[in-house]
Amino acid sequence: MEQVSENLEAVNKWIDLAVEFAVAYGFQILGALVFFIVGFIVASWIGNRLQKLAIRKNVDQTLSQFIGSSVKLVLLIMLIIITLGNFGISIAPLIALAGAVTLGATMALQGPISNFGSGIAIILTRPFVVGNVITVQKMNGIVEKITLGMTFLKGEDGETITIPNKEIVGQVLVNSHDTRILEMQFPVPAEIDASGLINKIKDLLSDFEGVSQSPAPQVGIHDFIHGGLQIGIRVWIPGRRYFQVRYGINARLLTLLKEEKIELLSPLHLTGDRNSEFLTDQQDG
């Protein structure tokens, strides 16, 4: 019986301590929690409103998301500091600890952190935006999404291309917006009617579906080669259907050459490094 009494007294002491703590600090803790929850909701609302406002003002979608997220993060940090202060917790040691942790994380995570830094640079300088057709590191596609760490492209065949942002910043980047330029040259005998062929190619391209007329297609004598001429073509076509339109143009050109009974020169007629291929095509995104 004595041991039972001692256990009851111990329980009563713990209950008394809990009651005293609840009376002394309960409303303070409850108020701090309510303040944090309400503050979190308000910070999220402000961040979302700023993002929507930026989008309505025709600010780029990625930059709008970055603005909204940054404002929300700053407000949450201020909220946490105020909440800890309400609990009587000094934040000075926490700031020192955060600094030490940040230094260690920076050393250990140089790759991801450099991606984040490059992502911020891309978002702020906006060398490209969602929907543009870009070429970087020999990769070409439509920009679908830009995050702090990665940029996601959609290739013409539907594949998703993921590029770390540090591989974009500081590299040669070609932004052709909604179109890509198609450049090609092909060799023809010198005795043909070059002006007539050029005009017929222009007529062919003038109503070809997918070929932009602004700027207008460019067709002319690209170069002079041994035994003939090199006809050059430059047209702007949709980046989303680059190969589809390119192959269609090639098919129509081949039909035209057959109708005009024009035979392409063989590689033996071509001289010089620039003319070492039978049919070359280049692209500049």
Secondary structure, DSSP 8 states (H G I E B T S, - for coil): -HHHHHHHHHHHHHHHHHHHHHHHHHHHHHHHHHHHHHHHHHHHHHHHHHHHHHHHTT--HHHHHHHHHHHHHHHHHHHHHHHHHHTT--SHHHHHHHHHHHHHHHHHTHHHHHHHHHHHHHHHH-SS-TT-EEEETTEEEEEEEE-SSEEEEE-TTS-EEEEEGGGTTTS--EE-TTEEEEEEEEEEETTS-HHHHHHHHHHHHHT-TT---SS--EEEEEEEETTEEEEEEEEEEEGGGHHHHHHHHHHHHHHHHHHTT-----GGG--SSTT-SSSEEEEE-
